[in-house]
Amino acid sequence: MIIKAIKTKIFKEGDDLFSFIIQHLKKIPEYSVLIVTSKIVSLAEGRVVDYQGEEAKVKLIKVESDLAIPTKSVWLTVKDKMVMASAGIDESNADGKLILLPKDSFASAATLRLKLKKQFNLKQLGVIITDSRTIPLRAGTTGVALGYAGLQGLKQYRGQKDIFGRKFEFARVSVVDSLAAAAVLEMGEGNECQPLALIKEASIKFQERINRQELDIDLAEDMYAPFFAQIKN
């Protein structure tokens, strides 16, 4: 797998995302995956509000999340079936404003993919919109897929045999999250100004139709739910 982060000019609120991408990518090879950080998608879609103090920010976090629990440092929230800090609302590289997550990352990825396929005359192209997340009991952040189009998001091993002939019962791989994590590492999280990345030669399955729910797990079925239920404040 080959990952190339793309250095760009600063993307500003209201800029056209498609024009920005083709300005910095003169060619996209067939069977590639384009990684786009969610921040520039949000800026293009106007998902930006002025910072008006912590009280207003907390109200916004509650509005943007399905569940919000305060902690010592941030609000722990559930949004779009994912656990994240502060409903994904970001102040970094925001020029004093608050940047919300895209309204519908799957729809944004699908729209962008269709435009790019036409622009570069492609048959197969994947698009993943990424953000960063933390993992319980681990320091640091990794990339995660918020939405995607053009590729299978989950690889299933259930029913297949391991190297010793034993059948897998539960093994699944989140393809899009794995690609997102690798790409975000190359793109950087600071002042690198690399909001795009191109992945080539990845072991993935391209497909036209995707299942938005393929990565979702109900809380009652999540393997971590009983563990966290036992944690006392």
N, C-alpha and C positions, 0 to 999 in steps of 0.2 A: 504494500500500500504506500502511495506517495501523497504527501500532504504539502501543499504550498500556500502559506499565508500571503495575502495580497495587501501591500502597503497602499494607502489611499490618502486623499486629502480629507480634511475634517468634514463629516456629514453634518449638515445643519437642519434644524427644524423646518419642515416644509419642502425640503429637497425631494426630487423625484428619485425613487429607489431604483427603478429600472434603468433610467438614464445614467445614474451614478455607477451602476454595475458595468454596463457596457462601455463606459468611459475608461474603466480600469481593467476590464477583461476584454481583450481584442479577440480572443478565441476561447471556446470551451470545448474540449474534446468529447467525442461520443463516450457514453458510459462513465461520465464523471458525476460527482456529487458536489454541489455548491453549498458551502456553509455560510450562513449570514447571521451575524449577531443580532439579537432581538432589539437592541438599542436603536439601530438605524432604521429598523422596520417601524418601531414606535415613533421615532422622529418624523418619518415620512407620513405616517398616519395621523399625526397630530396628537399622539397620546402623551401629552406634556402639560403639566400644570405648574403654576408659580408656587414656590415655597412660601407658605404663610405662617410658619411656626409649627412647633411640635404637636400642638393640640389639633390643628387642621390636618396634619399628616396622619395622626392616629385615626381620625375620622375617615380619611381616605383609605387607609389600610383596611379598616373594617368593611367599607363599602366594596372594595376590590376583592375581598376574600370570602370564602365559604365558611371558614372557621378561623378565629383569631385568638391566640393565647399570649398574654404578655410574659416576657422573660426578663432577666436582668439587663440584657443588652439590646434585644430586638423583639419584635412581635413574631411569634411562630405561627404560621398560617397555612391553611390548605386552600389552594386555588387551582382550578382546572385539574383536579384529581392528583395534585402534587403538593408535597410539603415543601415550603420555602420560607425564607425570611421576609417579613413585611410585604407580603403579597407581590413580591418581585419589584416593588417600587424602588427605584435607584436614584441616588444623588451623585454618584461618581461620574465624571466626564459629562456632567449635565449643565454646566455653566450656571449654577445657582438655582436650577429648577428641579422638579421631580419628574422622572420618566417612568411611566407605567408600562406594563407589558402590552404587547399587541392585543387587540380585541379578540382576534381569532387567528392564531399562528398557523393553523392548518390551512385556512382559506388564503392567508397571505402567501404561504409557500406554494400552494396550488396555482394561484394567479401569476406569481413570479415565474414559476416553472413553464407555464404555457407561453408566456412572452419570450422567455429565453430560448425555448425550443424553436419557436418561429424565427427569432433573430439569427440563431446560429445553425438553423436547419438540422436539428438533432432529432433522433428517434428515441434515445434513452437518456434521461437526465434526472438526477435526484436533487432535491433542495431540502435543506434542514435549517430551521431557525433555532438558534441556540441561546441559552442563558447559562448562568453559573449556579451551582448549588453546593451546599455543605452536606456531609454525611455524618450521622450521629457517631460520637466518640472518635472522630477523626478530624485533625486540624487541616485547614486549607479548603479550597473549593475545586470543583471539577466542572467540566461542561456537561450540559444536559440538553436534550432535544425538547423544545416546546411544541413544535409542529413540524410536519414534513410532508413531502409529496414525491411520488415517482419511484418509491422503493419500499420494500418490505421492512417493517419496523422491528419485528420480533422473529427470531429464528427458533424453531421448535425442535428439540431433541427427544421429546417424550416418545417412547415406544422403540427408539433406536437402541442399538447395543453399543456398550463401551468396548474398550480394547480387549477386555476379558470375557466378552459375551453377555454381560449383565445388562438388562434393559434399564434405560433411564426412565424414571417415574415422573420427575418434575423439571428436569433441566431445560432452561430456556435462556436465550441470549438476547438482550436488548441491543439490536444492531444500531439503531439510530443514536442511542445514548452513548454507545461505545465510540462511534464515529465523532459525535459531538465532543466527547471528552478529549480525544486525540487532537481534534482540530483546534479546540479552544486553547490547548497547551501551546500550540504553534502560534496562534493569533495573539495570545497574551491577554492580560487582565488590567494592564496599566496604561501607559502613554504610548504604546507601540503604534497606535493608529493603523491597525490591521483588522478591520471588521469583517473581512471576507477571507475565505479559504477555499481551495479547490482540492478535492480528493480524487485520485485516480487509482485504478488497479486494486480496488477494494473487493473483498469476497462478499458480495451482496447480491440480492435479487431485485432487479428493476421490475416495476409493475405500474400499470396505469391507475388502478383503483387501490385505495388503501383503507384500512380499518382503523378509524380514529380511536376505538376502544381496545385495540389489541394489547396495549401496555398497561391498561387500567386494572387495578385490583381493588375489590370492595374492602372496606375497613374490617368487616367481620372475617374476611378470609386472609387478611394480611398476616404473615408469620410473626411480625413484630408486635402486633396489637396486644397479645397477652403480656408480653414483657413490659411494655411501657405502662400498661394498666397497673402493674405492681410497684412502679416507682412512686415514692412518696415525696412530697415537697419538703 
